[in-house]
Amino acid sequence: MDKNGFEGIIAEFAPRFERLKQLARELRNVLFPIRDGAIFTGTFRENDIMYDGMIKAFNSAIRSLGEEEQANA
């Protein structure tokens, strides 16, 4: 699935999940990065590349959501 197809899926997120769109994009980029203009579906030589990227994406989302909640309090 190309980037535009994925954005079509993201556009279907329910309004209550609007704030999670960026997390979905980041996870997609970690799991299926674009290499040489195509989606890479191979195996990473080092698992840490994938795991660290996923942890970073979730930590970023948690931090962002926490900042939004504090701003709305």
PQR file with spaces between the fields and no chain letter, atoms N, CA, C, O and H, PARSE charges and radii, in Angstrom:
ATOM       1  N    MET     1       0.849   -1.176    0.000 -0.4000 1.5000
ATOM       2  CA   MET     1       0.000    0.000    0.000 -0.0000 2.0000
ATOM       3  C    MET     1       0.888    1.229    0.000  0.5500 1.7000
ATOM       4  O    MET     1       1.809    1.346    0.808 -0.5500 1.4000
ATOM       5  N    ASP     2       0.607    2.129   -0.900 -0.4000 1.5000
ATOM       6  CA   ASP     2       1.406    3.342   -0.969 -0.0000 2.0000
ATOM       7  C    ASP     2       0.946    4.349    0.080  0.5500 1.7000
ATOM       8  O    ASP     2      -0.041    4.134    0.784 -0.5500 1.4000
ATOM       9  H    ASP     2      -0.142    2.034   -1.557  0.4000 1.0000
ATOM      10  N    LYS     3       1.682    5.446    0.165 -0.4000 1.5000
ATOM      11  CA   LYS     3       1.398    6.464    1.179 -0.0000 2.0000
ATOM      12  C    LYS     3      -0.016    7.011    1.056  0.5500 1.7000
ATOM      13  O    LYS     3      -0.689    7.225    2.065 -0.5500 1.4000
ATOM      14  H    LYS     3       2.483    5.621   -0.407  0.4000 1.0000
ATOM      15  N    ASN     4      -0.474    7.239   -0.176 -0.4000 1.5000
ATOM      16  CA   ASN     4      -1.816    7.787   -0.369 -0.0000 2.0000
ATOM      17  C    ASN     4      -2.889    6.810    0.088  0.5500 1.7000
ATOM      18  O    ASN     4      -3.902    7.220    0.655 -0.5500 1.4000
ATOM      19  H    ASN     4       0.072    7.066   -0.995  0.4000 1.0000
ATOM      20  N    GLY     5      -2.676    5.524   -0.155 -0.4000 1.5000
ATOM      21  CA   GLY     5      -3.632    4.520    0.302 -0.0000 2.0000
ATOM      22  C    GLY     5      -3.726    4.488    1.817  0.5500 1.7000
ATOM      23  O    GLY     5      -4.811    4.352    2.382 -0.5500 1.4000
ATOM      24  H    GLY     5      -1.853    5.191   -0.615  0.4000 1.0000
ATOM      25  N    PHE     6      -2.577    4.615    2.467 -0.4000 1.5000
ATOM      26  CA   PHE     6      -2.570    4.621    3.926 -0.0000 2.0000
ATOM      27  C    PHE     6      -3.277    5.853    4.468  0.5500 1.7000
ATOM      28  O    PHE     6      -4.012    5.768    5.452 -0.5500 1.4000
ATOM      29  H    PHE     6      -1.695    4.726    2.007  0.4000 1.0000
ATOM      30  N    GLU     7      -3.059    6.991    3.834 -0.4000 1.5000
ATOM      31  CA   GLU     7      -3.734    8.217    4.270 -0.0000 2.0000
ATOM      32  C    GLU     7      -5.246    8.076    4.110  0.5500 1.7000
ATOM      33  O    GLU     7      -6.007    8.655    4.885 -0.5500 1.4000
ATOM      34  H    GLU     7      -2.462    7.060    3.035  0.4000 1.0000
ATOM      35  N    GLY     8      -5.680    7.318    3.118 -0.4000 1.5000
ATOM      36  CA   GLY     8      -7.107    7.052    2.959 -0.0000 2.0000
ATOM      37  C    GLY     8      -7.664    6.274    4.133  0.5500 1.7000
ATOM      38  O    GLY     8      -8.784    6.527    4.576 -0.5500 1.4000
ATOM      39  H    GLY     8      -5.061    6.848    2.489  0.4000 1.0000
ATOM      40  N    ILE     9      -6.891    5.333    4.636 -0.4000 1.5000
ATOM      41  CA   ILE     9      -7.308    4.565    5.816 -0.0000 2.0000
ATOM      42  C    ILE     9      -7.355    5.473    7.033  0.5500 1.7000
ATOM      43  O    ILE     9      -8.311    5.431    7.807 -0.5500 1.4000
ATOM      44  H    ILE     9      -5.981    5.127    4.276  0.4000 1.0000
ATOM      45  N    ILE    10      -6.335    6.287    7.202 -0.4000 1.5000
ATOM      46  CA   ILE    10      -6.278    7.211    8.348 -0.0000 2.0000
ATOM      47  C    ILE    10      -7.469    8.166    8.328  0.5500 1.7000
ATOM      48  O    ILE    10      -8.006    8.520    9.377 -0.5500 1.4000
ATOM      49  H    ILE    10      -5.559    6.322    6.573  0.4000 1.0000
ATOM      50  N    ALA    11      -7.871    8.573    7.150 -0.4000 1.5000
ATOM      51  CA   ALA    11      -9.009    9.494    7.022 -0.0000 2.0000
ATOM      52  C    ALA    11     -10.296    8.871    7.543  0.5500 1.7000
ATOM      53  O    ALA    11     -11.245    9.588    7.861 -0.5500 1.4000
ATOM      54  H    ALA    11      -7.435    8.285    6.297  0.4000 1.0000
ATOM      55  N    GLU    12     -10.340    7.550    7.635 -0.4000 1.5000
ATOM      56  CA   GLU    12     -11.530    6.849    8.118 -0.0000 2.0000
ATOM      57  C    GLU    12     -11.555    6.690    9.639  0.5500 1.7000
ATOM      58  O    GLU    12     -12.525    6.161   10.181 -0.5500 1.4000
ATOM      59  H    GLU    12      -9.569    6.968    7.376  0.4000 1.0000
ATOM      60  N    PHE    13     -10.519    7.132   10.331 -0.4000 1.5000
ATOM      61  CA   PHE    13     -10.498    7.034   11.793 -0.0000 2.0000
ATOM      62  C    PHE    13     -11.704    7.776   12.363  0.5500 1.7000
ATOM      63  O    PHE    13     -12.062    8.854   11.888 -0.5500 1.4000
ATOM      64  H    PHE    13      -9.730    7.562    9.890  0.4000 1.0000
ATOM      65  N    ALA    14     -12.318    7.196   13.374 -0.4000 1.5000
ATOM      66  CA   ALA    14     -13.419    7.860   14.066 -0.0000 2.0000
ATOM      67  C    ALA    14     -12.888    9.139   14.724  0.5500 1.7000
ATOM      68  O    ALA    14     -11.717    9.203   15.098 -0.5500 1.4000
ATOM      69  H    ALA    14     -12.027    6.321   13.759  0.4000 1.0000
ATOM      70  N    PRO    15     -13.744   10.153   14.864 -0.5600 1.5000
ATOM      71  CA   PRO    15     -13.292   11.420   15.453  0.2800 2.0000
ATOM      72  C    PRO    15     -12.596   11.257   16.806  0.5500 1.7000
ATOM      73  O    PRO    15     -11.660   11.997   17.108 -0.5500 1.4000
ATOM      74  N    ARG    16     -13.036   10.312   17.612 -0.4000 1.5000
ATOM      75  CA   ARG    16     -12.414   10.163   18.937 -0.0000 2.0000
ATOM      76  C    ARG    16     -10.974    9.644   18.855  0.5500 1.7000
ATOM      77  O    ARG    16     -10.237    9.710   19.839 -0.5500 1.4000
ATOM      78  H    ARG    16     -13.796    9.711   17.366  0.4000 1.0000
ATOM      79  N    PHE    17     -10.569    9.127   17.682 -0.4000 1.5000
ATOM      80  CA   PHE    17      -9.205    8.649   17.492 -0.0000 2.0000
ATOM      81  C    PHE    17      -8.359    9.613   16.665  0.5500 1.7000
ATOM      82  O    PHE    17      -7.250    9.270   16.257 -0.5500 1.4000
ATOM      83  H    PHE    17     -11.168    9.074   16.883  0.4000 1.0000
ATOM      84  N    GLU    18      -8.861   10.784   16.422 -0.4000 1.5000
ATOM      85  CA   GLU    18      -8.161   11.797   15.621 -0.0000 2.0000
ATOM      86  C    GLU    18      -6.742   12.039   16.132  0.5500 1.7000
ATOM      87  O    GLU    18      -5.807   12.182   15.344 -0.5500 1.4000
ATOM      88  H    GLU    18      -9.762   11.064   16.753  0.4000 1.0000
ATOM      89  N    ARG    19      -6.591   12.084   17.437 -0.4000 1.5000
ATOM      90  CA   ARG    19      -5.285   12.385   18.024 -0.0000 2.0000
ATOM      91  C    ARG    19      -4.281   11.244   17.854  0.5500 1.7000
ATOM      92  O    ARG    19      -3.095   11.425   18.132 -0.5500 1.4000
ATOM      93  H    ARG    19      -7.350   11.968   18.077  0.4000 1.0000
ATOM      94  N    LEU    20      -4.734   10.081   17.405 -0.4000 1.5000
ATOM      95  CA   LEU    20      -3.836    8.940   17.233 -0.0000 2.0000
ATOM      96  C    LEU    20      -3.360    8.760   15.794  0.5500 1.7000
ATOM      97  O    LEU    20      -2.628    7.818   15.491 -0.5500 1.4000
ATOM      98  H    LEU    20      -5.697    9.934   17.179  0.4000 1.0000
ATOM      99  N    LYS    21      -3.770    9.650   14.922 -0.4000 1.5000
ATOM     100  CA   LYS    21      -3.363    9.530   13.517 -0.0000 2.0000
ATOM     101  C    LYS    21      -1.847    9.604   13.358  0.5500 1.7000
ATOM     102  O    LYS    21      -1.265    8.837   12.591 -0.5500 1.4000
ATOM     103  H    LYS    21      -4.365   10.416   15.168  0.4000 1.0000
ATOM     104  N    GLN    22      -1.216   10.512   14.072 -0.4000 1.5000
ATOM     105  CA   GLN    22       0.241   10.640   13.955 -0.0000 2.0000
ATOM     106  C    GLN    22       0.929    9.373   14.442  0.5500 1.7000
ATOM     107  O    GLN    22       1.921    8.950   13.849 -0.5500 1.4000
ATOM     108  H    GLN    22      -1.689   11.135   14.695  0.4000 1.0000
ATOM     109  N    LEU    23       0.428    8.762   15.505 -0.4000 1.5000
ATOM     110  CA   LEU    23       0.996    7.501   15.984 -0.0000 2.0000
ATOM     111  C    LEU    23       0.882    6.433   14.907  0.5500 1.7000
ATOM     112  O    LEU    23       1.840    5.699   14.663 -0.5500 1.4000
ATOM     113  H    LEU    23      -0.377    9.106   15.987  0.4000 1.0000
ATOM     114  N    ALA    24      -0.255    6.334   14.269 -0.4000 1.5000
ATOM     115  CA   ALA    24      -0.443    5.347   13.203 -0.0000 2.0000
ATOM     116  C    ALA    24       0.558    5.579   12.070  0.5500 1.7000
ATOM     117  O    ALA    24       1.129    4.627   11.539 -0.5500 1.4000
ATOM     118  H    ALA    24      -1.034    6.930   14.467  0.4000 1.0000
ATOM     119  N    ARG    25       0.767    6.835   11.705 -0.4000 1.5000
ATOM     120  CA   ARG    25       1.731    7.150   10.641 -0.0000 2.0000
ATOM     121  C    ARG    25       3.150    6.744   11.040  0.5500 1.7000
ATOM     122  O    ARG    25       3.889    6.159   10.248 -0.5500 1.4000
ATOM     123  H    ARG    25       0.302    7.609   12.136  0.4000 1.0000
ATOM     124  N    GLU    26       3.513    7.064   12.277 -0.4000 1.5000
ATOM     125  CA   GLU    26       4.862    6.739   12.736 -0.0000 2.0000
ATOM     126  C    GLU    26       5.075    5.231   12.802  0.5500 1.7000
ATOM     127  O    GLU    26       6.138    4.739   12.422 -0.5500 1.4000
ATOM     128  H    GLU    26       2.913    7.540   12.920  0.4000 1.0000
ATOM     129  N    LEU    27       4.070    4.489   13.283 -0.4000 1.5000
ATOM     130  CA   LEU    27       4.201    3.034   13.345 -0.0000 2.0000
ATOM     131  C    LEU    27       4.311    2.436   11.952  0.5500 1.7000
ATOM     132  O    LEU    27       5.085    1.505   11.730 -0.5500 1.4000
ATOM     133  H    LEU    27       3.207    4.888   13.591  0.4000 1.0000
ATOM     134  N    ARG    28       3.545    2.963   11.022 -0.4000 1.5000
ATOM     135  CA   ARG    28       3.641    2.472    9.646 -0.0000 2.0000
ATOM     136  C    ARG    28       5.037    2.705    9.093  0.5500 1.7000
ATOM     137  O    ARG    28       5.605    1.833    8.435 -0.5500 1.4000
ATOM     138  H    ARG    28       2.916    3.720   11.202  0.4000 1.0000
ATOM     139  N    ASN    29       5.593    3.889    9.362 -0.4000 1.5000
ATOM     140  CA   ASN    29       6.938    4.195    8.873 -0.0000 2.0000
ATOM     141  C    ASN    29       8.000    3.302    9.506  0.5500 1.7000
ATOM     142  O    ASN    29       9.000    2.978    8.865 -0.5500 1.4000
ATOM     143  H    ASN    29       5.132    4.597    9.897  0.4000 1.0000
ATOM     144  N    VAL    30       7.789    2.904   10.751 -0.4000 1.5000
ATOM     145  CA   VAL    30       8.729    2.008   11.419 -0.0000 2.0000
ATOM     146  C    VAL    30       8.610    0.596   10.852  0.5500 1.7000
ATOM     147  O    VAL    30       9.618   -0.036   10.535 -0.5500 1.4000
ATOM     148  H    VAL    30       6.976    3.167   11.271  0.4000 1.0000
ATOM     149  N    LEU    31       7.395    0.110   10.727 -0.4000 1.5000
ATOM     150  CA   LEU    31       7.177   -1.272   10.299 -0.0000 2.0000
ATOM     151  C    LEU    31       7.364   -1.477    8.800  0.5500 1.7000
ATOM     152  O    LEU    31       7.855   -2.520    8.369 -0.5500 1.4000
ATOM     153  H    LEU    31       6.576    0.624   10.984  0.4000 1.0000
ATOM     154  N    PHE    32       6.974   -0.485    8.011 -0.4000 1.5000
ATOM     155  CA   PHE    32       7.031   -0.596    6.553 -0.0000 2.0000
ATOM     156  C    PHE    32       7.639    0.667    5.946  0.5500 1.7000
ATOM     157  O    PHE    32       6.942    1.434    5.283 -0.5500 1.4000
ATOM     158  H    PHE    32       6.576    0.363    8.361  0.4000 1.0000
ATOM     159  N    PRO    33       8.929    0.884    6.170 -0.5600 1.5000
ATOM     160  CA   PRO    33       9.558    2.103    5.649  0.2800 2.0000
ATOM     161  C    PRO    33       9.609    2.096    4.120  0.5500 1.7000
ATOM     162  O    PRO    33       9.586    1.042    3.484 -0.5500 1.4000
ATOM     163  N    ILE    34       9.678    3.283    3.559 -0.4000 1.5000
ATOM     164  CA   ILE    34       9.819    3.425    2.115 -0.0000 2.0000
ATOM     165  C    ILE    34      11.313    3.394    1.789  0.5500 1.7000
ATOM     166  O    ILE    34      12.089    4.198    2.305 -0.5500 1.4000
ATOM     167  H    ILE    34       9.697    4.139    4.076  0.4000 1.0000
ATOM     168  N    ARG    35      11.697    2.461    0.932 -0.4000 1.5000
ATOM     169  CA   ARG    35      13.095    2.354    0.491 -0.0000 2.0000
ATOM     170  C    ARG    35      13.114    2.284   -1.025  0.5500 1.7000
ATOM     171  O    ARG    35      12.430    1.458   -1.630 -0.5500 1.4000
ATOM     172  H    ARG    35      11.067    1.808    0.513  0.4000 1.0000
ATOM     173  N    ASP    36      13.884    3.138   -1.618 -0.4000 1.5000
ATOM     174  CA   ASP    36      13.980    3.195   -3.081 -0.0000 2.0000
ATOM     175  C    ASP    36      12.606    3.347   -3.723  0.5500 1.7000
ATOM     176  O    ASP    36      12.333    2.764   -4.772 -0.5500 1.4000
ATOM     177  H    ASP    36      14.440    3.809   -1.127  0.4000 1.0000
ATOM     178  N    GLY    37      11.745    4.136   -3.083 -0.4000 1.5000
ATOM     179  CA   GLY    37      10.432    4.427   -3.634 -0.0000 2.0000
ATOM     180  C    GLY    37       9.391    3.338   -3.451  0.5500 1.7000
ATOM     181  O    GLY    37       8.278    3.461   -3.963 -0.5500 1.4000
ATOM     182  H    GLY    37      11.967    4.609   -2.230  0.4000 1.0000
ATOM     183  N    ALA    38       9.730    2.268   -2.729 -0.4000 1.5000
ATOM     184  CA   ALA    38       8.775    1.171   -2.515 -0.0000 2.0000
ATOM     185  C    ALA    38       8.739    0.806   -1.033  0.5500 1.7000
ATOM     186  O    ALA    38       9.683    1.081   -0.292 -0.5500 1.4000
ATOM     187  H    ALA    38      10.634    2.168   -2.313  0.4000 1.0000
ATOM     188  N    ILE    39       7.660    0.197   -0.618 -0.4000 1.5000
ATOM     189  CA   ILE    39       7.522   -0.234    0.773 -0.0000 2.0000
ATOM     190  C    ILE    39       8.455   -1.411    1.030  0.5500 1.7000
ATOM     191  O    ILE    39       8.448   -2.395    0.290 -0.5500 1.4000
ATOM     192  H    ILE    39       6.893   -0.026   -1.219  0.4000 1.0000
ATOM     193  N    PHE    40       9.249   -1.299    2.073 -0.4000 1.5000
ATOM     194  CA   PHE    40      10.160   -2.373    2.472 -0.0000 2.0000
ATOM     195  C    PHE    40       9.389   -3.362    3.333  0.5500 1.7000
ATOM     196  O    PHE    40       8.870   -3.001    4.389 -0.5500 1.4000
ATOM     197  H    PHE    40       9.255   -0.500    2.674  0.4000 1.0000
ATOM     198  N    THR    41       9.316   -4.599    2.886 -0.4000 1.5000
ATOM     199  CA   THR    41       8.615   -5.636    3.650 -0.0000 2.0000
ATOM     200  C    THR    41       9.559   -6.761    4.033  0.5500 1.7000
ATOM     201  O    THR    41       9.126   -7.849    4.414 -0.5500 1.4000
ATOM     202  H    THR    41       9.739   -4.892    2.029  0.4000 1.0000
ATOM     203  N    GLY    42      10.842   -6.491    3.930 -0.4000 1.5000
ATOM     204  CA   GLY    42      11.835   -7.499    4.269 -0.0000 2.0000
ATOM     205  C    GLY    42      12.061   -7.579    5.766  0.5500 1.7000
ATOM     206  O    GLY    42      11.293   -7.037    6.562 -0.5500 1.4000
ATOM     207  H    GLY    42      11.194   -5.607    3.621  0.4000 1.0000
ATOM     208  N    THR    43      13.116   -8.257    6.126 -0.4000 1.5000
ATOM     209  CA   THR    43      13.467   -8.447    7.528 -0.0000 2.0000
ATOM     210  C    THR    43      14.608   -7.503    7.885  0.5500 1.7000
ATOM     211  O    THR    43      15.591   -7.396    7.153 -0.5500 1.4000
ATOM     212  H    THR    43      13.739   -8.697    5.480  0.4000 1.0000
ATOM     213  N    PHE    44      14.469   -6.829    9.005 -0.4000 1.5000
ATOM     214  CA   PHE    44      15.533   -5.957    9.489 -0.0000 2.0000
ATOM     215  C    PHE    44      16.696   -6.809    9.978  0.5500 1.7000
ATOM     216  O    PHE    44      16.492   -7.843   10.615 -0.5500 1.4000
ATOM     217  H    PHE    44      13.670   -6.916    9.600  0.4000 1.0000
ATOM     218  N    ARG    45      17.899   -6.380    9.682 -0.4000 1.5000
ATOM     219  CA   ARG    45      19.076   -7.121   10.163 -0.0000 2.0000
ATOM     220  C    ARG    45      19.196   -7.013   11.678  0.5500 1.7000
ATOM     221  O    ARG    45      19.608   -7.953   12.359 -0.5500 1.4000
ATOM     222  H    ARG    45      18.065   -5.540    9.165  0.4000 1.0000
ATOM     223  N    GLU    46      18.830   -5.854   12.181 -0.4000 1.5000
ATOM     224  CA   GLU    46      18.883   -5.629   13.629 -0.0000 2.0000
ATOM     225  C    GLU    46      17.477   -5.322   14.117  0.5500 1.7000
ATOM     226  O    GLU    46      16.855   -4.355   13.676 -0.5500 1.4000
ATOM     227  H    GLU    46      18.495   -5.090   11.628  0.4000 1.0000
ATOM     228  N    ASN    47      16.983   -6.144   15.023 -0.4000 1.5000
ATOM     229  CA   ASN    47      15.626   -5.957   15.544 -0.0000 2.0000
ATOM     230  C    ASN    47      15.459   -4.641   16.283  0.5500 1.7000
ATOM     231  O    ASN    47      14.360   -4.091   16.339 -0.5500 1.4000
ATOM     232  H    ASN    47      17.488   -6.929   15.381  0.4000 1.0000
ATOM     233  N    ASP    48      16.551   -4.134   16.854 -0.4000 1.5000
ATOM     234  CA   ASP    48      16.459   -2.894   17.620 -0.0000 2.0000
ATOM     235  C    ASP    48      15.967   -1.731   16.773  0.5500 1.7000
ATOM     236  O    ASP    48      15.343   -0.810   17.300 -0.5500 1.4000
ATOM     237  H    ASP    48      17.444   -4.581   16.809  0.4000 1.0000
ATOM     238  N    ILE    49      16.233   -1.756   15.481 -0.4000 1.5000
ATOM     239  CA   ILE    49      15.761   -0.681   14.607 -0.0000 2.0000
ATOM     240  C    ILE    49      14.243   -0.585   14.702  0.5500 1.7000
ATOM     241  O    ILE    49      13.689    0.503   14.858 -0.5500 1.4000
ATOM     242  H    ILE    49      16.740   -2.505   15.054  0.4000 1.0000
ATOM     243  N    MET    50      13.582   -1.722   14.607 -0.4000 1.5000
ATOM     244  CA   MET    50      12.124   -1.745   14.638 -0.0000 2.0000
ATOM     245  C    MET    50      11.608   -1.480   16.058  0.5500 1.7000
ATOM     246  O    MET    50      10.727   -0.644   16.259 -0.5500 1.4000
ATOM     247  H    MET    50      14.032   -2.606   14.480  0.4000 1.0000
ATOM     248  N    TYR    51      12.159   -2.193   17.028 -0.4000 1.5000
ATOM     249  CA   TYR    51      11.661   -2.049   18.395 -0.0000 2.0000
ATOM     250  C    TYR    51      11.885   -0.646   18.940  0.5500 1.7000
ATOM     251  O    TYR    51      10.987   -0.064   19.549 -0.5500 1.4000
ATOM     252  H    TYR    51      12.875   -2.872   16.864  0.4000 1.0000
ATOM     253  N    ASP    52      13.064   -0.108   18.729 -0.4000 1.5000
ATOM     254  CA   ASP    52      13.346    1.245   19.212 -0.0000 2.0000
ATOM     255  C    ASP    52      12.429    2.265   18.548  0.5500 1.7000
ATOM     256  O    ASP    52      11.962    3.202   19.195 -0.5500 1.4000
ATOM     257  H    ASP    52      13.794   -0.581   18.234  0.4000 1.0000
ATOM     258  N    GLY    53      12.174    2.081   17.263 -0.4000 1.5000
ATOM     259  CA   GLY    53      11.272    2.986   16.551 -0.0000 2.0000
ATOM     260  C    GLY    53       9.859    2.927   17.088  0.5500 1.7000
ATOM     261  O    GLY    53       9.190    3.954   17.204 -0.5500 1.4000
ATOM     262  H    GLY    53      12.553    1.319   16.738  0.4000 1.0000
ATOM     263  N    MET    54       9.399    1.721   17.419 -0.4000 1.5000
ATOM     264  CA   MET    54       8.046    1.581   17.968 -0.0000 2.0000
ATOM     265  C    MET    54       7.959    2.212   19.352  0.5500 1.7000
ATOM     266  O    MET    54       6.992    2.909   19.659 -0.5500 1.4000
ATOM     267  H    MET    54       9.943    0.887   17.325  0.4000 1.0000
ATOM     268  N    ILE    55       8.956    1.974   20.178 -0.4000 1.5000
ATOM     269  CA   ILE    55       8.968    2.563   21.521 -0.0000 2.0000
ATOM     270  C    ILE    55       8.981    4.085   21.422  0.5500 1.7000
ATOM     271  O    ILE    55       8.260    4.767   22.149 -0.5500 1.4000
ATOM     272  H    ILE    55       9.742    1.408   19.929  0.4000 1.0000
ATOM     273  N    LYS    56       9.798    4.609   20.525 -0.4000 1.5000
ATOM     274  CA   LYS    56       9.870    6.062   20.338 -0.0000 2.0000
ATOM     275  C    LYS    56       8.522    6.620   19.892  0.5500 1.7000
ATOM     276  O    LYS    56       8.092    7.663   20.385 -0.5500 1.4000
ATOM     277  H    LYS    56      10.385    4.055   19.934  0.4000 1.0000
ATOM     278  N    ALA    57       7.849    5.934   18.959 -0.4000 1.5000
ATOM     279  CA   ALA    57       6.545    6.396   18.466 -0.0000 2.0000
ATOM     280  C    ALA    57       5.514    6.419   19.591  0.5500 1.7000
ATOM     281  O    ALA    57       4.775    7.393   19.734 -0.5500 1.4000
ATOM     282  H    ALA    57       8.198    5.087   18.559  0.4000 1.0000
ATOM     283  N    PHE    58       5.461    5.352   20.393 -0.4000 1.5000
ATOM     284  CA   PHE    58       4.496    5.318   21.494 -0.0000 2.0000
ATOM     285  C    PHE    58       4.828    6.361   22.552  0.5500 1.7000
ATOM     286  O    PHE    58       3.927    7.031   23.058 -0.5500 1.4000
ATOM     287  H    PHE    58       6.061    4.561   20.277  0.4000 1.0000
ATOM     288  N    ASN    59       6.102    6.510   22.896 -0.4000 1.5000
ATOM     289  CA   ASN    59       6.483    7.523   23.888 -0.0000 2.0000
ATOM     290  C    ASN    59       6.124    8.923   23.414  0.5500 1.7000
ATOM     291  O    ASN    59       5.662    9.748   24.202 -0.5500 1.4000
ATOM     292  H    ASN    59       6.834    5.966   22.485  0.4000 1.0000
ATOM     293  N    SER    60       6.332    9.191   22.147 -0.4000 1.5000
ATOM     294  CA   SER    60       5.978   10.495   21.588 -0.0000 2.0000
ATOM     295  C    SER    60       4.475   10.733   21.670  0.5500 1.7000
ATOM     296  O    SER    60       4.035   11.826   22.026 -0.5500 1.4000
ATOM     297  H    SER    60       6.707    8.521   21.507  0.4000 1.0000
ATOM     298  N    ALA    61       3.686    9.710   21.343 -0.4000 1.5000
ATOM     299  CA   ALA    61       2.225    9.841   21.403 -0.0000 2.0000
ATOM     300  C    ALA    61       1.755   10.050   22.837  0.5500 1.7000
ATOM     301  O    ALA    61       0.886   10.883   23.092 -0.5500 1.4000
ATOM     302  H    ALA    61       4.043    8.822   21.054  0.4000 1.0000
ATOM     303  N    ILE    62       2.318    9.305   23.763 -0.4000 1.5000
ATOM     304  CA   ILE    62       1.935    9.438   25.175 -0.0000 2.0000
ATOM     305  C    ILE    62       2.265   10.840   25.671  0.5500 1.7000
ATOM     306  O    ILE    62       1.454   11.474   26.346 -0.5500 1.4000
ATOM     307  H    ILE    62       3.024    8.627   23.556  0.4000 1.0000
ATOM     308  N    ARG    63       3.449   11.318   25.335 -0.4000 1.5000
ATOM     309  CA   ARG    63       3.863   12.666   25.749 -0.0000 2.0000
ATOM     310  C    ARG    63       2.934   13.720   25.146  0.5500 1.7000
ATOM     311  O    ARG    63       2.502   14.639   25.841 -0.5500 1.4000
ATOM     312  H    ARG    63       4.108   10.804   24.786  0.4000 1.0000
ATOM     313  N    SER    64       2.632   13.590   23.876 -0.4000 1.5000
ATOM     314  CA   SER    64       1.763   14.550   23.191 -0.0000 2.0000
ATOM     315  C    SER    64       0.362   14.561   23.793  0.5500 1.7000
ATOM     316  O    SER    64      -0.212   15.625   24.024 -0.5500 1.4000
ATOM     317  H    SER    64       2.983   12.843   23.311  0.4000 1.0000
ATOM     318  N    LEU    65      -0.183   13.381   24.042 -0.4000 1.5000
ATOM     319  CA   LEU    65      -1.521   13.304   24.632 -0.0000 2.0000
ATOM     320  C    LEU    65      -1.529   13.875   26.041  0.5500 1.7000
ATOM     321  O    LEU    65      -2.495   14.523   26.443 -0.5500 1.4000
ATOM     322  H    LEU    65       0.283   12.517   23.854  0.4000 1.0000
ATOM     323  N    GLY    66      -0.460   13.639   26.794 -0.4000 1.5000
ATOM     324  CA   GLY    66      -0.360   14.194   28.138 -0.0000 2.0000
ATOM     325  C    GLY    66      -0.301   15.712   28.120  0.5500 1.7000
ATOM     326  O    GLY    66      -0.923   16.372   28.952 -0.5500 1.4000
ATOM     327  H    GLY    66       0.325   13.112   26.467  0.4000 1.0000
ATOM     328  N    GLU    67       0.447   16.265   27.170 -0.4000 1.5000
ATOM     329  CA   GLU    67       0.534   17.722   27.048 -0.0000 2.0000
ATOM     330  C    GLU    67      -0.816   18.321   26.676  0.5500 1.7000
ATOM     331  O    GLU    67      -1.181   19.385   27.176 -0.5500 1.4000
ATOM     332  H    GLU    67       0.952   15.728   26.494  0.4000 1.0000
ATOM     333  N    GLU    68      -1.558   17.647   25.803 -0.4000 1.5000
ATOM     334  CA   GLU    68      -2.890   18.130   25.421 -0.0000 2.0000
ATOM     335  C    GLU    68      -3.830   18.121   26.619  0.5500 1.7000
ATOM     336  O    GLU    68      -4.601   19.060   26.819 -0.5500 1.4000
ATOM     337  H    GLU    68      -1.261   16.783   25.397  0.4000 1.0000
ATOM     338  N    GLU    69      -3.764   17.063   27.408 -0.4000 1.5000
ATOM     339  CA   GLU    69      -4.652   16.973   28.573 -0.0000 2.0000
ATOM     340  C    GLU    69      -4.320   18.053   29.588  0.5500 1.7000
ATOM     341  O    GLU    69      -5.224   18.635   30.187 -0.5500 1.4000
ATOM     342  H    GLU    69      -3.139   16.300   27.246  0.4000 1.0000
ATOM     343  N    GLN    70      -3.036   18.331   29.790 -0.4000 1.5000
ATOM     344  CA   GLN    70      -2.649   19.383   30.725 -0.0000 2.0000
ATOM     345  C    GLN    70      -3.104   20.744   30.225  0.5500 1.7000
ATOM     346  O    GLN    70      -3.524   21.588   31.017 -0.5500 1.4000
ATOM     347  H    GLN    70      -2.301   17.858   29.304  0.4000 1.0000
ATOM     348  N    ALA    71      -3.026   20.963   28.933 -0.4000 1.5000
ATOM     349  CA   ALA    71      -3.450   22.240   28.360 -0.0000 2.0000
ATOM     350  C    ALA    71      -4.961   22.426   28.481  0.5500 1.7000
ATOM     351  O    ALA    71      -5.444   23.552   28.595 -0.5500 1.4000
ATOM     352  H    ALA    71      -2.685   20.278   28.289  0.4000 1.0000
ATOM     353  N    ASN    72      -5.697   21.331   28.457 -0.4000 1.5000
ATOM     354  CA   ASN    72      -7.158   21.397   28.543 -0.0000 2.0000
ATOM     355  C    ASN    72      -7.664   21.393   29.980  0.5500 1.7000
ATOM     356  O    ASN    72      -8.859   21.574   30.215 -0.5500 1.4000
ATOM     357  H    ASN    72      -5.305   20.415   28.365  0.4000 1.0000
ATOM     358  N    ALA    73      -6.767   21.189   30.945 -0.4000 1.5000
ATOM     359  CA   ALA    73      -7.189   21.115   32.353 -0.0000 2.0000
ATOM     360  C    ALA    73      -7.388   22.488   32.950  0.5500 1.7000
ATOM     361  O    ALA    73      -7.742   22.605   34.123 -0.5500 1.4000
ATOM     362  H    ALA    73      -5.796   21.042   30.755  0.4000 1.0000
